Amino acid sequence: MGCQYDDPTHNGASSFTVAMPRLTFGRGTLSEIGARATRHQLKNVALFTDPYLLDGPLVATALESLEKAGISVSVFSEIRVEPCDDTVMRGAAFLSSGTFDGLVSVGGGSVIDTAKGALLVHQHGANIVDYFAPPIGQAQAVPGPVLPHLACPTTSGTGSECTSITVIRVNSLNTKFVVANPYLLPTEAIVDPQCCDSLPANVVASTGFDLCCHALECFTARAYNQHATVTDPNARQYIQGANPFSDMIAREAMDIVNHYLVRGVNDNTDSQARDKLMWGATLAGIAFGNCGTHLPHAMSYGITHLMSDITTEGYAIASPFVPHGISVVVNAPAIFQYTAEATQERHMQGAICLGADNKGATVDDAGEVLSKRLIELMRDTHMPNGLSGVGFNESHVKALAESSVRQARAIANAPRESNVVDIENMYSNALSYW
């Protein structure tokens, strides 16, 4: 699949950069966090987690490990699922109230993203909103490093432990936006699949589809050499478009989805499947951390902006709430039917990696084959039937598109250009699938 990087008509970037944290994966590795912190000569750390994990065994394991290593720990747990700018600013104030020399995050993507944002504000000042691109913020530059951050994920989906990205809801706009900068990349990722043993099936499904879409969006993204050249190599973002490295990692992550997602969702005793999904989530995080996502993630933010009067099984969170992975995948079959026209062979290869039956199909059928396979996975894991399954109908389509079109960075990373009318059509086609 390297041909898209050799096209002589592409006059954009001629190189790409790969980065990831020092990564440790395996059962029981959460108990190594004290030793990991000692390696960085940390003496006084802030531990970020959320209220649902605060009094549970995972935080207890991390605290015990840190304390055994002689490290002083203070806990910040005022973190909401789907974190907002207020959450980040409270986290930054907590960091500024002490003399911390590092941070440990124990939680899902919401915790890890809050930690990244709080470290940024604590170290370099301003309001987190100032770091967003216009017209949301001021595109304030990140001038330098933040404190060491050891990220310990407890869900098998976001991959935030391996990215330089933080996704934060701006309360004044009730919509998520992204801050991305190489300095936000965690110092170490400690990935312990044991953390996912007790996750409810619907949580495994939601986070698993986040992993699935991370990998598939990376693999089908606009190639790095179709993006503009960056003259200063130190200013290059890791969100740079598809590249041979992200392709390699994304293919492996999609293969894991094919073999283990349905098993991991439908059998909570299948530790092999759940361990594989945790590894797949980390791989997909590495992939999109070095590439970027595109339309499924961009359009998911319209859903979480405009959702109302809905809760989701497996999540003890008040209405309105649609988990991130579900908000991404309900649009995905319709979106990939649209984007396949731009890179048919690549979309077909993605479908094959996910286990699609392409017997008798040609590359002209790539969008249909890929869409059908995604729908099969959704049905087999009891996901909502498109947008209608999360409370939307045709009357919402225009507003959803107007919300999502603001996600310029992700939209520009898609292999096929789209405008607000195209996005409206994709939302309409995503209302139901079966």
C-alpha positions as CSV (number, residue, x, y, z in Angstrom):
1,M,0.0,0.0,0.0
2,G,3.0,2.3,-0.2
3,C,2.0,3.5,-3.7
4,Q,0.1,6.5,-2.4
5,Y,3.4,7.9,-1.0
6,D,5.2,7.5,-4.3
7,D,2.7,9.5,-6.4
8,P,4.8,12.2,-8.2
9,T,1.8,14.5,-8.4
10,H,2.0,15.0,-4.6
11,N,3.9,18.2,-3.9
12,G,3.5,18.4,-0.1
13,A,5.7,17.1,2.7
14,S,8.6,14.9,1.9
15,S,9.2,13.5,5.3
16,F,7.3,12.4,8.5
17,T,8.2,12.1,12.1
18,V,7.3,9.2,14.5
19,A,7.1,9.6,18.3
20,M,5.7,7.6,21.2
21,P,6.2,7.3,24.9
22,R,8.3,4.6,26.6
23,L,5.8,1.8,26.6
24,T,5.3,-1.0,29.1
25,F,2.5,-3.5,28.4
26,G,1.4,-6.5,30.5
27,R,-0.7,-7.8,33.3
28,G,0.4,-6.5,36.6
29,T,2.4,-3.6,35.3
30,L,0.2,-1.0,37.1
31,S,2.1,-2.1,40.3
32,E,5.4,-1.0,38.6
33,I,4.4,2.6,38.6
34,G,6.5,3.4,41.7
35,A,9.6,2.0,40.0
36,R,8.8,3.9,36.8
37,A,8.5,7.2,38.7
38,T,11.7,6.5,40.6
39,R,13.5,6.1,37.2
40,H,12.6,9.7,36.5
41,Q,13.8,10.8,40.0
42,L,10.3,11.9,41.0
43,K,9.7,12.6,44.7
44,N,6.3,14.3,44.8
45,V,3.7,13.5,42.3
46,A,0.1,14.4,41.6
47,L,-2.2,11.4,40.8
48,F,-5.1,12.2,38.5
49,T,-8.1,9.9,38.4
50,D,-11.9,10.2,38.3
51,P,-14.5,9.8,41.0
52,Y,-15.6,6.3,39.8
53,L,-12.1,4.9,40.2
54,L,-11.0,6.9,43.3
55,D,-11.9,4.3,45.9
56,G,-11.3,1.2,43.7
57,P,-8.5,-1.3,43.4
58,L,-6.7,0.3,40.5
59,V,-6.0,3.6,42.2
60,A,-5.2,1.6,45.4
61,T,-2.6,-0.4,43.5
62,A,-1.0,2.7,42.0
63,L,-0.9,4.5,45.4
64,E,0.6,1.5,47.1
65,S,3.3,1.2,44.4
66,L,4.2,4.9,44.6
67,E,4.3,5.0,48.4
68,K,6.4,1.8,48.6
69,A,8.9,3.7,46.4
70,G,9.0,6.5,48.9
71,I,7.2,8.9,46.6
72,S,4.8,11.5,48.1
73,V,1.4,11.4,46.4
74,S,-1.6,13.9,46.3
75,V,-4.8,12.8,44.5
76,F,-6.9,15.0,42.2
77,S,-10.2,13.3,41.2
78,E,-12.5,16.2,40.2
79,I,-12.6,14.9,36.6
80,R,-15.7,14.5,34.6
81,V,-16.2,12.0,31.8
82,E,-15.8,13.9,28.6
83,P,-13.7,16.6,30.3
84,C,-14.3,20.3,29.9
85,D,-12.2,23.4,30.1
86,D,-13.3,24.0,33.7
87,T,-12.1,20.5,34.6
88,V,-8.7,21.3,33.1
89,M,-8.4,24.6,34.8
90,R,-9.2,23.0,38.2
91,G,-6.6,20.4,37.5
92,A,-4.0,23.1,36.7
93,A,-4.9,25.0,39.9
94,F,-4.4,21.7,41.9
95,L,-0.9,21.3,40.3
96,S,-0.1,24.9,41.1
97,S,-1.1,24.4,44.8
98,G,1.8,22.0,45.4
99,T,5.4,21.4,44.5
100,F,4.9,18.5,42.2
101,D,7.7,17.2,40.0
102,G,5.6,14.8,38.0
103,L,2.1,13.5,37.3
104,V,0.6,10.0,37.2
105,S,-2.8,9.5,35.5
106,V,-4.9,6.4,36.2
107,G,-8.1,6.3,34.2
108,G,-9.6,6.4,30.7
109,G,-9.1,9.0,28.0
110,S,-10.9,11.6,30.0
111,V,-8.4,11.4,32.9
112,I,-5.4,11.3,30.6
113,D,-6.6,14.2,28.5
114,T,-7.4,16.2,31.6
115,A,-3.9,15.6,32.8
116,K,-2.3,16.7,29.6
117,G,-4.3,19.9,29.5
118,A,-3.7,20.7,33.2
119,L,0.1,20.1,32.8
120,L,0.1,22.5,29.8
121,V,-1.7,25.3,31.7
122,H,0.2,24.7,34.9
123,Q,3.6,24.9,33.2
124,H,2.9,27.7,30.7
125,G,-0.1,29.7,31.9
126,A,-3.1,31.1,30.1
127,N,-6.5,29.4,29.8
128,I,-6.7,26.1,28.0
129,V,-9.0,27.6,25.5
130,D,-6.3,30.0,24.4
131,Y,-4.4,27.0,23.0
132,F,-7.1,26.0,20.6
133,A,-7.0,27.2,17.0
134,P,-9.1,30.2,15.9
135,P,-11.9,30.9,15.9
136,I,-12.2,28.9,19.2
137,G,-9.0,30.1,20.7
138,Q,-5.8,32.1,20.0
139,A,-3.6,29.3,18.8
140,Q,-1.2,30.2,21.6
141,A,2.1,28.3,21.1
142,V,3.3,25.7,23.5
143,P,6.8,27.1,24.3
144,G,8.3,24.0,25.9
145,P,8.1,20.8,27.9
146,V,5.7,20.0,30.7
147,L,6.3,17.9,33.8
148,P,6.9,14.2,33.4
149,H,3.6,12.3,32.8
150,L,3.2,8.6,33.4
151,A,-0.1,7.6,31.8
152,C,-1.9,4.4,33.0
153,P,-5.1,3.7,30.9
154,T,-8.0,1.7,32.4
155,T,-10.1,1.3,29.2
156,S,-9.2,-0.4,25.9
157,G,-10.1,2.4,23.5
158,T,-8.8,5.9,23.5
159,G,-5.0,5.3,23.2
160,S,-4.5,8.7,24.8
161,E,-1.5,7.3,26.7
162,C,0.4,7.3,23.4
163,T,-0.7,10.5,21.8
164,S,0.2,14.2,21.9
165,I,-3.4,15.1,21.7
166,T,-5.9,16.3,24.3
167,V,-9.7,16.5,23.5
168,I,-11.5,19.0,25.7
169,R,-15.1,20.2,25.7
170,V,-15.3,24.0,25.6
171,N,-18.3,24.7,27.9
172,S,-19.2,28.0,26.3
173,L,-19.7,26.2,23.0
174,N,-20.8,22.8,24.5
175,T,-18.5,21.2,21.9
176,K,-15.2,19.3,21.9
177,F,-12.1,20.6,20.3
178,V,-8.5,19.4,20.1
179,V,-5.2,20.7,21.4
180,A,-2.2,18.9,19.8
181,N,1.5,19.5,20.5
182,P,4.5,17.2,20.7
183,Y,5.2,18.4,24.2
184,L,1.9,16.9,25.4
185,L,3.1,13.3,24.7
186,P,3.2,11.4,27.9
187,T,6.7,10.4,29.1
188,E,5.7,6.8,29.8
189,A,2.7,4.6,29.0
190,I,2.0,1.8,31.5
191,V,-0.7,-0.4,30.0
192,D,-2.0,-3.1,32.2
193,P,-4.8,-5.1,30.6
194,Q,-5.9,-6.4,34.0
195,C,-7.5,-3.0,34.4
196,C,-10.2,-4.0,32.0
197,D,-11.2,-7.3,33.6
198,S,-14.3,-5.8,35.2
199,L,-15.5,-3.5,32.4
200,P,-19.2,-4.0,31.4
201,A,-19.8,-5.3,27.9
202,N,-21.1,-2.0,26.5
203,V,-18.1,-0.2,27.7
204,V,-15.8,-2.7,26.0
205,A,-17.9,-2.3,22.8
206,S,-17.8,1.5,22.9
207,T,-14.1,1.7,23.6
208,G,-13.4,-1.1,21.1
209,F,-15.1,0.9,18.3
210,D,-13.0,3.9,19.3
211,L,-10.0,1.7,18.7
212,C,-11.5,0.4,15.5
213,C,-12.1,3.9,14.1
214,H,-8.8,5.2,15.2
215,A,-7.1,2.5,13.2
216,L,-9.4,2.7,10.1
217,E,-9.3,6.5,10.0
218,C,-5.5,6.4,10.1
219,F,-5.3,3.8,7.4
220,T,-7.6,5.8,5.1
221,A,-6.4,9.3,6.0
222,R,-4.9,11.7,3.5
223,A,-1.3,10.8,2.9
224,Y,1.3,12.9,4.7
225,N,2.8,14.1,1.4
226,Q,-0.6,15.6,0.5
227,H,-0.2,17.9,3.4
228,A,1.8,21.1,3.3
229,T,5.5,21.0,3.9
230,V,6.6,22.1,7.4
231,T,9.7,24.3,7.0
232,D,10.8,24.0,10.6
233,P,11.2,20.4,11.6
234,N,10.8,21.2,15.3
235,A,7.4,22.7,14.5
236,R,6.1,19.5,12.8
237,Q,3.0,18.1,14.4
238,Y,2.6,14.3,14.8
239,I,-0.9,14.8,13.3
240,Q,0.6,14.7,9.8
241,G,-1.5,12.3,7.7
242,A,-1.1,8.6,6.8
243,N,2.4,7.3,6.6
244,P,4.1,3.9,6.3
245,F,4.6,3.7,10.1
246,S,0.9,4.5,10.9
247,D,-0.2,2.1,8.2
248,M,1.8,-0.8,9.7
249,I,0.4,-0.2,13.2
250,A,-3.2,0.5,12.1
251,R,-3.3,-2.8,10.1
252,E,-2.3,-4.8,13.2
253,A,-4.9,-2.9,15.3
254,M,-7.7,-3.7,12.8
255,D,-6.7,-7.3,12.7
256,I,-7.2,-7.4,16.5
257,V,-10.6,-5.8,16.1
258,N,-11.6,-8.5,13.6
259,H,-10.5,-11.4,15.8
260,Y,-11.3,-10.2,19.3
261,L,-13.9,-7.4,19.5
262,V,-17.0,-9.5,19.4
263,R,-15.4,-12.1,21.7
264,G,-14.3,-9.4,24.2
265,V,-17.7,-7.8,24.3
266,N,-19.9,-10.9,24.6
267,D,-17.8,-13.0,27.0
268,N,-16.4,-11.1,30.1
269,T,-14.4,-14.2,31.0
270,D,-12.4,-14.2,27.8
271,S,-9.3,-12.6,29.1
272,Q,-7.3,-13.3,26.0
273,A,-9.7,-11.2,23.9
274,R,-9.8,-8.4,26.4
275,D,-6.0,-8.4,26.7
276,K,-5.7,-8.3,22.9
277,L,-8.2,-5.3,22.8
278,M,-6.1,-3.4,25.3
279,W,-3.0,-4.0,23.1
280,G,-5.0,-3.0,20.0
281,A,-6.1,0.2,21.7
282,T,-2.5,1.1,22.5
283,L,-1.4,0.3,18.9
284,A,-4.3,2.4,17.5
285,G,-3.3,5.2,19.8
286,I,0.3,5.1,18.4
287,A,-1.1,5.0,14.9
288,F,-3.4,8.0,15.2
289,G,-1.0,9.8,17.4
290,N,1.4,9.8,14.4
291,C,-1.3,10.4,11.7
292,G,-4.5,11.9,13.0
293,T,-8.1,10.9,12.6
294,H,-10.7,12.3,10.1
295,L,-14.4,12.4,9.4
296,P,-15.8,9.8,11.9
297,H,-14.2,11.7,14.8
298,A,-15.0,15.1,13.4
299,M,-18.7,14.2,13.0
300,S,-18.9,12.5,16.4
301,Y,-18.5,15.9,18.0
302,G,-21.7,17.1,16.5
303,I,-23.5,14.2,18.3
304,T,-22.0,15.0,21.7
305,H,-22.7,18.7,21.1
306,L,-26.4,18.2,20.4
307,M,-27.3,15.0,22.3
308,S,-30.3,15.3,24.6
309,D,-32.3,13.0,27.0
310,I,-30.2,9.9,26.5
311,T,-28.2,7.6,28.7
312,T,-26.1,4.5,27.9
313,E,-26.1,1.1,29.5
314,G,-22.9,0.4,31.5
315,Y,-22.2,4.0,32.3
316,A,-23.4,5.6,35.6
317,I,-23.5,9.0,34.0
318,A,-26.6,11.3,34.0
319,S,-28.4,12.2,30.8
320,P,-27.4,13.4,28.2
321,F,-24.5,11.1,27.6
322,V,-23.4,9.1,24.5
323,P,-20.0,7.5,25.0
324,H,-17.3,8.7,22.6
325,G,-16.8,5.4,20.8
326,I,-20.5,5.1,20.1
327,S,-20.7,8.7,18.9
328,V,-17.9,7.8,16.4
329,V,-19.1,4.5,15.1
330,V,-22.7,5.3,14.5
331,N,-21.6,7.6,11.6
332,A,-18.7,5.5,10.4
333,P,-20.5,3.1,7.9
334,A,-22.0,6.1,6.0
335,I,-18.8,8.1,6.1
336,F,-16.6,5.3,4.7
337,Q,-19.0,4.8,1.8
338,Y,-18.4,8.4,1.0
339,T,-14.6,8.5,1.5
340,A,-14.0,5.3,-0.4
341,E,-14.4,7.0,-3.7
342,A,-11.1,8.8,-3.1
343,T,-8.9,5.8,-2.3
344,Q,-10.8,2.6,-3.2
345,E,-7.9,0.2,-2.9
346,R,-7.0,1.5,0.5
347,H,-10.6,1.3,1.8
348,M,-10.8,-2.3,0.5
349,Q,-7.6,-3.2,2.2
350,G,-9.0,-1.8,5.4
351,A,-12.2,-3.8,5.0
352,I,-10.1,-7.0,4.5
353,C,-8.1,-6.2,7.7
354,L,-11.4,-6.0,9.6
355,G,-12.4,-9.4,8.2
356,A,-14.8,-8.3,5.5
357,D,-16.0,-10.8,2.9
358,N,-14.9,-9.3,-0.4
359,K,-15.6,-12.4,-2.5
360,G,-16.7,-11.3,-6.0
361,A,-16.2,-7.6,-5.1
362,T,-14.1,-5.1,-7.1
363,V,-12.4,-2.0,-5.8
364,D,-15.4,-0.1,-7.0
365,D,-17.3,-1.9,-4.2
366,A,-14.8,-0.9,-1.5
367,G,-17.2,1.5,0.3
368,E,-20.0,-1.0,0.4
369,V,-17.8,-3.9,1.5
370,L,-16.3,-1.8,4.3
371,S,-19.6,-0.3,5.4
372,K,-21.2,-3.8,5.5
373,R,-18.4,-5.1,7.7
374,L,-18.7,-2.3,10.2
375,I,-22.5,-2.8,10.4
376,E,-21.9,-6.5,11.1
377,L,-19.5,-5.7,14.0
378,M,-22.0,-3.1,15.3
379,R,-24.9,-5.6,15.3
380,D,-22.8,-8.4,16.8
381,T,-21.8,-6.1,19.7
382,H,-25.3,-4.6,20.3
383,M,-24.5,-1.1,19.2
384,P,-27.2,1.5,18.4
385,N,-28.7,1.4,14.9
386,G,-27.1,4.5,13.6
387,L,-28.0,8.1,14.6
388,S,-31.6,7.1,15.3
389,G,-30.3,4.8,18.0
390,V,-28.9,7.7,20.0
391,G,-31.9,10.0,19.7
392,F,-31.5,11.8,16.4
393,N,-33.7,12.0,13.3
394,E,-33.7,13.8,9.9
395,S,-34.7,17.1,11.6
396,H,-31.4,17.2,13.4
397,V,-29.2,16.7,10.3
398,K,-28.6,20.3,9.4
399,A,-27.6,21.3,12.9
400,L,-25.3,18.3,13.3
401,A,-23.5,19.3,10.1
402,E,-23.2,22.9,11.1
403,S,-21.6,21.8,14.4
404,S,-19.2,19.3,12.9
405,V,-17.9,21.5,10.1
406,R,-16.0,23.5,12.6
407,Q,-13.6,20.5,13.1
408,A,-11.4,21.8,10.3
409,R,-8.2,19.8,11.3
410,A,-9.8,16.4,11.2
411,I,-11.9,17.2,8.1
412,A,-8.8,18.2,6.2
413,N,-7.2,14.9,7.0
414,A,-9.9,12.9,5.2
415,P,-9.0,11.4,1.8
416,R,-11.9,13.1,0.1
417,E,-12.9,16.7,0.5
418,S,-16.3,17.5,2.0
419,N,-18.4,20.6,2.6
420,V,-21.3,21.1,4.9
421,V,-23.8,19.7,2.4
422,D,-21.7,16.5,2.0
423,I,-21.6,16.2,5.8
424,E,-25.4,16.6,5.9
425,N,-25.7,13.8,3.4
426,M,-23.5,11.5,5.4
427,Y,-25.5,12.2,8.6
428,S,-28.7,11.4,6.7
429,N,-27.3,8.2,5.4
430,A,-26.2,7.3,9.0
431,L,-29.7,7.6,10.5
432,S,-30.2,3.8,10.4
433,Y,-28.5,0.8,8.9
434,W,-30.8,-2.2,9.6
